[in-house]
Amino acid sequence: MTDRYAPDDHLGHRSLLVAAAYVLLLRGDEVLLQLRHGTGYMDGRWATLAGHVDPGESAHEAAVREAAEEAGVRIDPADLEPVTSLHRFERGGPQVEQRCDWFFVARRWSGDPRVAEPDKAVEMRWFPLGALPELVVPHERLVLDGVRDGGLPAVVSLPS
C-alpha cells in the first residue's frame, strides 16, 4: 500500500482548488475593510484582509500572515474563529476558477491596523456591519452579511 498519490493522479480530469484565507477583524459590531487598488481583481471595491494559501502553509497560517502583510497586525492563530468555507467555481471553467476560501473572524490582535501594502490598497476603514459600503467584493459581502445576521452554513457552494 502506498502513502502517496501517483504524480499524475490529479491531472486533467480532477479539480485542483486555489485556496485562500480571509480575516474579518471585528471591533464590536464594526469590521475593518480595505479599498482594493492596483491588484487587477475587484479594484475599487472594499474587501477584508485576504490572500492565497502558500504551498506548505495551513489556512490558519495564511490568515495570520495576510493580516500582518496587509494591515500590520499580529494575530495568534488560536484567536481565529472559523466562520465558513466557500467553494467558488465556474462550471466547465478553467482550473484557476475552482476556489476554496476559508473565512475567519478575529476579535483580538496586536498592533494598529493600517494600509501596509499601498500598492494593493489605498484606504482602510472600520464600517458597522449594518452599514457596509455599496461596493464590497461580492463573495465577501455574502459572508459579512451572514456574520451580521448571525451565521452561515459551515460550507457554501457558489457556482457561477
N, C-alpha and C positions, 0 to 999 in steps of 0.2 A: 504494500500500500504506500502511495506517495503522499507527501505533505504539501506538495505544491501543484498548482495548475500547470498544464502544458503551456509553453510560451505563446502559442498561437490560439489558445483557448478563447480569448476574448476579442479576436479579430473578426471584423466583417459582420457577423450575424448577431452580435450581442451589443447591448447598450453599454457605453462607457460614460459614467457620470462625471461632470465637472462639479466639484464640491466647493462650497463657500460657507463661511461663518459670519453671522451678523450679531451685533451687540446693540441692544436698546439700553442706553444709560437712562435710568429713571431717577428723577429728583422729585419725590412726592408724586403729583399727577402730571409732571412735565417730562418730556423726552428730548434728548439732545439730537438735533439733526444738522447735517451739513449740506451746503448748496454745491452740487457737483459742477465741475468746470474743467475742461481740458482732458477728460478721460476718454471721450469718444462713445460713451454709453450713458444715456439718460442725463446728459449735461443740461443744466438749467432746472433740474429737479432737486428737491430736498431728499436726503437719504440718511439712513442710520450708518453707524460705523460697520464696515464690512470688507471682506476680501476673500480671495481664494485660499483654500487649504493647500499648503505646500506639500510636495512629496515627503512622506515620512512624518508628517505632522498630524496631530489629532485636531478635531473640530474645536475642542476647548483651547488648545494651544494657539490655533489660528485666531480665535476670537480675542484672546489676550494680546497676541502680537498686533493684530489690526487696531485694537483700541489704543495701544501705545503708539503705533506708527501714525495713525490718523488724528488722534486727539491728545496725545502726550499723557495719557492716564495709565496707571498701573492697576490691573485687576487681578485678584487672587482667583485662580480657576475655581476654587470652592465657592466663590461668590457669584458664579454664573448659574442662573436659573433657566433650565430649558423651557422654551415656550412652545415651539412647534418645529416641524420639518416640512419643507415644501419640496415636492418633486415637480419641477417645471420642465415641460418637454414639448417639442414640436412633433406631432405625429408625422412620420415619414421624413422628418427634418434631419439636418446634419448632426453628427455626434456632439459638436460643441453646443448644441441647443438641448442637450439632455443634462439637466442640472439637479443637484440635491443641495438645498440650502438649510442650514441649521440656525435657528434663531434663539438667542439667549437674552435674558434681562439681567442687568447688573444694577444693584441699588447701592453698592459700596465700591469705592475705588479711591486711589490716592492721586493727587495732582489736580490741577485746574485745567479742565478741557479747553483746548484751543485748536485752531487750524494748524496742524503740524505738517501737512502736505499741501502747500499753497498751489502746487501745480495740478492738484486734483479737486480742490475745494476752495471757494472764495469767501465763504462765510460759515459760521457755526452759531447756532442759536437754540435756546430752550423754547419749546412750544408745549402748551397744555394739550394733553391727549384729546381733549374735547374741542380743540380749536387748531387743528393742524393746517398748514398751508395747503392751498389747492393743488399745487404741483409737487407731488411726492411720487417716488418710484412706485409704480402700481402694485407689484407683489409685496413691497414693504408696507404700503398703505393698508393692504389686506391684513397683515399681521398687527400693525399698530391699532387698527380698528378693533381687532379681536382682543388685544390686550386691554384697550379702553372698555370694551363691552364685557369683559370678564372671562375670556378664554377662547381657545381654539382647539380643534382636534389635534392629537399627537402628530398626525401626518395629514398633509393636504396635497392632493394631486391637482396640478394646474396645466392641463393640456392647452396648447394654443393652436 
